[in-house]
Amino acid sequence: MKFGIRMPVPQMGPLDDGAYVARFAKLVEDLGFESVWTIDHALMNVEYDSRYPYKENGRTPLPAVGAMPDPLILMTHLAAHTSTIRLATGMLILPQRHPMILAKMLATLDRYAQGRVTLGIGVGWVREEVEALAQNFRDRGRRCDEYIDVMRALWTTEVTEFHGAYFDFERIVSNPKPYQDGGVPLVVGGHTDAAARRAGLRGNGFYPHWTIAGPDPDEYRRLRDVMHDTATDAGRNPADIEVTLTANRRPGTVELCAELGADRVVLLPPSGDLDDEVPRRLEKFSKDVIQAMS
């Protein structure tokens, strides 16, 4: 099983400090983590009525005034300070990005990182954020699906033609291509049936994020079945779709994720000082869990 880790959230450390984020990434790489996962919000709303789906109170734990670096620029910085760890978004809000520009950015980053990029995608939950960007909240799922198809077409064909509901073009060229054959792997995040179906149809991986609040085995199995059935109906092998689950710091969470058949477990980062408590706790996790389960 692979082990990833989230980048610290803004209240844990200075994410706008390049030295700080590079030290964190190098630390977890040296401790044997397979991947590091960044978060994404184009902007934060001070007031919002939307309900955060992963907390009982419906409020995001992220502070509106905290530093929230662009994930792709952050990953470019991390790529320059690491050599083996995989760099992933968890999750990039895909409908907010222009897919043709995003395809070029990701292909360039994947080239420079020598094939270490994974694109975790979601559709977003903050209606106020979407509307501030002058976008339609209601069609974000349909746009997400087409944007995936646009990027894959640009990554896998030399001269590209595409005809969809949102984009219609022919005989265009987007280079460089990603370092990885077939393009940057796409991991579909979300806690809904729509996300599970999207993973079954289009994803290289599935990351059901309700596990942030603690794994619910029955709900995970139901979503997994939706993903499996969708993939099978589309002529895909469900076993080829890698499953990622999140482990919080409760005892037994990692073991439960393993029992559920996760291919990767992403650890929520510990709080504390990067000069003391964080390395100590992560070293213990590396020894007690990563090395023990390898």
N, C-alpha and C positions, 0 to 999 in steps of 0.2 A: 504494500500500500504506500502511496505517496503522501507526503506531508507538506502542506503549504501553510502560510501565515499571512494574516492581514497586516498591512501597514498600520501604524498607530493612527488613531483618530485625532482631530485637532487638539482636544483637551489633554491628550497624553504627552504631546511634545511639539516643538516648533517645526511643523511640516514645511514652512517656507525657508528653512535653513538647509541649504544643500549639504553641508557637512553632516548634519544630524541624520537626514534620511539615508545618505550614503553609508554612514556607520551602521545604521540599523540593518540595511540590506546586506552589507558585508558580514555582519555578525550572524544573521540567520543562514546565509550561504555557508559560512564556515561550520555551523552547527548541523548541517546536513538537511536543511529544509529544501524541498524540491522547487518551490515557487513562492513568490511574494505577490500579494493582491492589493491593488490600489482601489480607492473609491472615487466616485464621480458625482458632482453636482455643478452645473454651469454657474448657478447662483443659488443663494439661500434666501428663503423668505423669512422675515422677522415674524410676521403673522401669517397663519394659514389655517384653512378649515379642513384640508385634506387629512385623511387618517393614515398615519404610519402603520403599516400592517404587521410589524414585527414586535410591537410593544403593546401590552394590554391597555395602556393609557392613550394609545394612538399618537404619541408625540415622539419625534425623532430625538435620539440622544445627542445628535451633532449640534453644536452651538452655531447659531447663525453668523456670529462674528468671527468664528475661528478660520484659520488659514485652510483653504481647500484647493491645493494645487491642481492644475490640469493633469489628468492621469497620464496622458501620452508624453507630455514634456517631462513629468516626473520619471516615467519609465525610461526615457532616453538618458536622463541623468544617471539613473541606477544602472543602466546597461554599461555605461562608461566606467563604473566603479565595481562591477562584478564580472564573473566570467562563466559561471555555470548555472546559476539559479534562473528559473523561468520567471518571466515578468508578465503579469496578468492584470486585467481590469476586473474589478468585482463590485459593481458592474458599471460599465459604460452605458449611459442612457442613449441608445442608438438612434431613436427617432429625432433626437435633438441635433444630430450631426448630418452634414451633407455627405452622402455615401461616397461620391466620387472623390471628394477631397480627403475624406477619412481613409479610403482605400489607398491613396497615394501615401498618406502619412504612415499608415501601418506597414505598408510594404517597405518603405524606407527604413523605419525603425527595425523591422524584422531583419533586413539586410545588415544593418549596423550591429545588431545584437546576435547575428549569426544563427537565426532560427529559434530564438528563445521567447518569442512573444505569443501570448494567448489572449484572445479578445473575449472577455466575458461581457455579455450584453443583457440589458433589461429594457423595459418600456417606460419605467419611471412611475412614481405614485403621486407626485406633487402637482396637482392641477394648476396651482398658482405659478409654479416655476415654468410650466409649459406655456401658459398664457402670456407670461412676461416675455417669453421668447417669440411671441406672435405665431404660435403654432396651435393646432387643433388637438386637444386632449383626447377626443373620442376616437380618432382614427390612428392613434399612435401604434397600435398593434399591427394594422395593415401596412403602415409605413415601415415598421420594423422588418416585416417579412420581405418587402420589396427591396429595402436597403441591403439586406443580407444577399439577395440575389444579384443586385447590382455590383456589390463588392466582389463576390465570387466570380462573376463574369469578367470583371476587369483584371482579376488576379490570374485567371486561367486561360485567357485568350490573348493573342497578340494584337489582333484588330477586333474590336468589340462592337457587337450590336445588341441592343436591348430594347424591348417594347413592353412597357408596363403602364400602370395607372398613374404613376407619379413621374416616371422618367421614360423618355422615348428618344433613342439616339442610335446612330449607326456609324461604322467606320471611324471609331476613335481609338486612340492608343494611350495606355497608362503604364508607364515604366518608372522605376524598376518594378519587377515582380517580387513578391515575398521570397525570402530565402527558403521557406518550407514548401515542399511540393504540395500543390493543391491549395496553397494560400494559408493565411493565418488561421489556426484552429478557432472555432467559435463555440463558446460555452454559453448556453442559454440559462439565464437565471430567472427565478420567479417561484411563486408559491401557488400558482393557479393551474387549472386544467389547460388554459391557453398556452401557458409557458411550457407545460409538459408536451403538448402537441407540437409546439414550435421546435422543441428539442428533437422530438421524434422525426419531424419532417426535414429540419435544416441543421440541427446542431451536431457538432463533434462531441459535445458534452452537455450534461444537464446538471444544474446547480440549484436545487430547491431551497430557497433562502429562509423559509420558515424555521429552519434549524437554528437560527441565531437565538431564538427564544428557548431552545431546547428541543432535541429530536422527538418527534411524535411518530413512532414506528408505523402505526396504522395509516396515518395520512401520507407518510413517505411511500409506503407500499402501494397505496392507491394511485398516487401521482406517477410512480414508477411504472405501474401497469398501463396508465394512460399513455405514457411515453413509449413503452414497448409496443402496445397495440397500434399506435399511430405509425411507428417505424415499420412494423411488419406489414401493415396495409399499404405502405408506400414502397415496399420492396427492399427495405433496408434491414440490416442485421442489428437488432437492438444491442447486442453485445459490443458493437463497435462504438456505442455512445457512452463515453466515460462519465461516471457519476461522481460528483463532488459534494460533500456534506461539510457543514461547519461544526466544530467542536468548541463548546464554551468551556469554562474552567471548572464545571461541576465534575466530581469524581464519576468515572464510568462512561463519560460521554464518548471518548475516543473508542472505547471497546464496543459501545453500542453502534457507532457508525461502522465499525469493522464488521459486526454481526449483520448489519443491514446490507453489506456488500459494497460499500463505498470503495471506489478506486482511489480517491484522494480525500483526505481530511484537512480542512483549513482551520488552523488554530486562531482564536482571537488573541491579540497580543496582550501581554501582561502590562499592568500599570507600573510605574516606578521610574527610577533614574537610570538612564542609559549607561551611566558609569558604575552602577552597582547592582540594583535589584533586578532590572530587566535581564542582563546577561546571566545572573545567577539562576533565575527562574527558568530561562530558556535552556541553559546548560543542563539543568535537571530534567527538563522535558526531553531534550535530545538523548540523554543517557537512559532515562527510564522508559521512554516510549519509542522514539524513532529507532534507536539502536536495538532495543529489545524486540521490536516488531519487524525489523528488516530481515 
